[in-house]
């Protein structure tokens, strides 16, 4: 699953970089449709497509990880429950546990595994799983809050599940969180060809020219404004005494 997650994270990172431009085009596109200006709307749609193509953004890639992960997770989950629920255990799951849960076909009598699984799911819902540094908007925050609520509710709802299910589930959650942290490391991102994480906001009193603070700050913002067309930079002026005035002459 790692290559798919890397591809999805790279796509989200590229989308984050051009999001301000995409939002601007989308607003203009809405206005064009409102005015029934089909020619302008077509031109804006082409401009949006060219922008995404230029920055290697593929909208379908954003969901490919979830589309593949969900059936894989469901297959593992239901298969494990089917095997662990059998009366006859030919695979040795009844003796494959450790510590306080030696029998993986039985539920945890101390509820430690359900709580641990719920806690790791809560952490997973709190972090940037894609490791893309994308800003958390209102919809994304609502989704995270919903997942956190599910993490709390799943503890009493799954407490009767077999211990083997929680071993798989908790391990999967921990690996997902670890993967998101790895994808945020500059060295790892450089090694797999991903762009640096964008700085979403400048800290108070920070230097905007510092690339470590704002790696994706547009170059134009780091340079002084260019002189107006047809004008040259004003040379240094020297004051020379004149009668009846005080105007200085420009030395050529």
Steps between C-alpha positions, in 0.01 A plus 500: 500500500798735551547591130132594476521714813813674369326574171195633683711713734700642209178592322357671809826693548491625141133589538577701814761704315261616229185520714493884513516515120236228464270679743535822301416327173205321665352830618532647151348182357196534726454860389529396136230235541281746690525741208453212253830590335577156357803618306667641810405192705658270242814709496522490883446124506784456252716730711426291809583177317827645372595616850439155648681328214798734533529425872438125459170505689260214430167540683424126495833425675376675814252217568693203365647413841160485668340314208762225526549501878135459598442162325842373617423595861151346481644179356754469783244590766224259397746222415663526842164503676392197299817304587511605867133419549532136397461233765791299359820706467745326261727807476600527866335835573382370837864485611643781288458790740722633778494681834139529621342382170655156424183389321443710187159338444365639830411857590723705730369459857669824611384711199856622447508407132169675412612817682843491335343451159259789558784723619716428194199562275445834677864597439470394136195726465695791648804496272559574134478142374613599150803684637437766238480807720163595353307771689215375717186675380157489661389183318824318579472599867142372513617169353777474758257572782265232370784246491600594854143438612509160328827422682329559834185306412688204358641405842171381654364384162796269423596390850369149435713448186773238500847612615652405164286763327637772728858385446455553126293817536733672749809410299340643187415827680853537639654436159271760341604766753868410461467517122347849517790619717754352261336673204543833680877462541695711247758225443233239424308736273814583305588131466163408346473810280240694699506880533580658839211563733341842448505744789135582554557812704787723602572518874476843655819698456652251256705595197299428179826461305600206716442191284495279807192689620320542167638250246229570240487878536481629143829637370333823399425572864865462591622752246461873492231635273628559144520858374207631305511464125706768329663622820851450622615488863554847636869577546637642816432866531739759631392830639668804351445852625289715271366846531133542550418137533642186641430262221758237435632404161510143382855406412508301182 
